[in-house]
Amino acid sequence: MLGITLLVVVLFLAVISAVLAGSIAYCNEVWNCPVLFYTGTKYDNKNYESMVSALLSLQKK
């Protein structure tokens, strides 16, 4: 069961990363402008933490 849970989290993170990267690329291509994601909410959820981690890794690119 732990393996399936881990797989779901990894897939969720991959999908979120792809969606965020696609959104950034679209904004850069169409409007030629920087993109800002604001995540000031304290939300106790592993999926939310995964999304924030994905944003931080995209920031480095």
C-alpha positions in Angstrom: 0.0 0.0 0.0 2.9 2.4 0.8 4.3 1.8 -2.7 1.0 2.8 -4.4 0.7 5.9 -2.2 4.3 6.9 -3.1 3.5 6.4 -6.8 0.4 8.6 -6.5 2.4 11.4 -4.9 5.2 11.2 -7.5 2.6 11.3 -10.3 0.8 14.2 -8.7 4.1 16.1 -8.4 4.9 15.4 -12.0 1.5 16.6 -13.2 1.7 19.7 -11.1 5.2 20.5 -12.3 4.1 20.0 -15.9 1.1 22.3 -15.5 3.1 25.0 -13.8 5.9 24.8 -16.4 3.3 25.0 -19.2 1.6 28.0 -17.6 5.0 29.8 -17.3 6.0 29.0 -20.9 2.6 30.2 -22.2 2.8 33.5 -20.4 6.4 34.0 -21.5 5.6 33.2 -25.1 2.2 35.0 -25.5 2.7 38.0 -23.2 6.5 38.1 -22.7 6.1 38.8 -19.0 7.4 37.3 -15.8 5.1 35.0 -13.8 4.5 35.2 -10.0 2.9 32.4 -7.9 1.9 33.6 -4.4 1.6 30.8 -1.9 1.2 32.6 1.4 -1.3 30.2 2.8 -0.5 27.8 5.7 -2.1 24.7 4.5 -1.4 21.4 6.2 -1.6 19.0 3.3 1.1 16.9 1.6 -0.1 17.7 -1.9 0.1 21.4 -1.2 3.6 21.0 0.1 4.5 19.1 -3.1 3.1 21.9 -5.2 5.2 24.4 -3.3 8.3 22.2 -3.8 7.6 22.0 -7.5 7.3 25.8 -7.7 10.6 26.2 -5.9 12.4 23.8 -8.3 10.8 25.6 -11.3 12.1 28.9 -9.9 15.7 27.6 -10.2 15.3 26.9 -14.0 
